[in-house]
Amino acid sequence: MEITIDNIAEQTIINIKGRIDTATSPEFEKAIAPVIAGDMKDVIMECKDFEYISSTGLRLFLVLQKSANAKKGSLLIRNMNDDIKNVFNMTGFTALFKFE
């Protein structure tokens, strides 16, 4: 898994490449900790090269969503492939997030 985080204007863009599963979720959680603790309200998850998500990954997406909501900001998920979007649909998470 590769994660890059960029602050552009008033947005934080998190680019995920690879998988978020039980083995990689601690790395992802550590990478997003400054985003959660920081002042940036609006977060964009760029998922063009995102291949797989497990329940631990779903939990971390929820953590980001709650953080954005608490700051009166938003979390936008962009370019998610259909297989991962189906996981969000099956778990009922689609209703909790904004997709583009």
C-alpha positions as CSV (number, residue, x, y, z in Angstrom):
1,M,0.0,0.0,0.0
2,E,1.1,3.5,-0.8
3,I,-0.4,6.6,0.8
4,T,0.3,10.2,-0.2
5,I,-1.3,13.1,1.6
6,D,-1.3,16.6,0.1
7,N,-2.8,19.8,1.4
8,I,-4.0,21.9,-1.5
9,A,-5.7,25.2,-0.8
10,E,-8.2,24.3,2.0
11,Q,-8.4,20.6,1.2
12,T,-6.5,17.5,2.2
13,I,-6.1,14.9,-0.6
14,I,-5.3,11.4,0.5
15,N,-4.3,9.2,-2.4
16,I,-4.4,5.4,-1.7
17,K,-2.7,2.9,-3.9
18,G,-3.2,-0.8,-3.1
19,R,-5.1,-2.4,-0.3
20,I,-6.4,-1.6,3.2
21,D,-6.7,-4.8,5.1
22,T,-5.8,-6.2,8.5
23,A,-2.1,-6.1,7.6
24,T,-2.0,-2.6,6.2
25,S,-4.6,-0.8,8.3
26,P,-2.2,0.2,11.1
27,E,0.0,1.9,8.5
28,F,-3.0,3.7,7.0
29,E,-4.3,4.7,10.5
30,K,-0.8,6.1,11.4
31,A,-0.8,8.1,8.0
32,I,-4.2,9.7,8.6
33,A,-3.6,10.5,12.3
34,P,-2.3,14.0,11.4
35,V,-5.3,14.6,9.2
36,I,-7.7,13.7,12.0
37,A,-5.8,15.8,14.5
38,G,-5.2,18.8,12.1
39,D,-7.3,21.7,11.2
40,M,-8.3,20.8,7.7
41,K,-12.0,20.4,7.3
42,D,-12.4,19.0,3.8
43,V,-10.8,15.7,2.9
44,I,-10.8,14.0,-0.5
45,M,-10.0,10.3,-0.7
46,E,-8.5,9.7,-4.2
47,C,-9.2,6.0,-4.9
48,K,-8.1,5.6,-8.5
49,D,-5.5,3.0,-7.6
50,F,-7.3,1.6,-4.6
51,E,-7.7,-2.2,-5.0
52,Y,-9.3,-3.7,-1.8
53,I,-10.8,-2.8,1.5
54,S,-11.6,-4.9,4.5
55,S,-13.7,-4.2,7.6
56,T,-10.8,-2.6,9.3
57,G,-10.4,-0.2,6.3
58,L,-14.1,0.6,6.4
59,R,-13.7,1.5,10.1
60,L,-10.9,3.9,9.2
61,F,-13.0,5.6,6.5
62,L,-15.7,6.1,9.2
63,V,-13.1,7.7,11.5
64,L,-12.2,10.1,8.7
65,Q,-15.9,10.9,8.1
66,K,-16.6,11.6,11.7
67,S,-13.5,13.8,12.0
68,A,-14.6,15.8,9.0
69,N,-18.1,16.1,10.3
70,A,-16.9,17.3,13.8
71,K,-14.9,20.1,12.0
72,K,-18.0,21.0,10.0
73,G,-16.2,19.8,6.9
74,S,-16.7,17.0,4.4
75,L,-15.2,13.8,3.1
76,L,-15.4,13.1,-0.6
77,I,-14.5,9.7,-2.1
78,R,-13.3,10.0,-5.7
79,N,-12.7,7.4,-8.5
80,M,-13.5,4.3,-6.4
81,N,-13.7,1.1,-8.5
82,D,-17.0,-0.8,-8.7
83,D,-15.8,-3.8,-6.6
84,I,-14.9,-1.6,-3.6
85,K,-18.1,0.5,-4.1
86,N,-20.0,-2.8,-3.9
87,V,-18.5,-3.5,-0.5
88,F,-19.7,0.0,0.6
89,N,-23.2,-0.9,-0.8
90,M,-23.4,-4.3,0.9
91,T,-22.4,-2.8,4.3
92,G,-24.8,0.2,4.0
93,F,-21.8,2.6,4.0
94,T,-22.8,4.2,0.7
95,A,-25.4,6.3,2.5
96,L,-22.7,7.6,4.9
97,F,-20.3,9.0,2.3
98,K,-20.2,11.4,-0.7
99,F,-18.9,9.8,-3.9
100,E,-17.7,11.4,-7.1
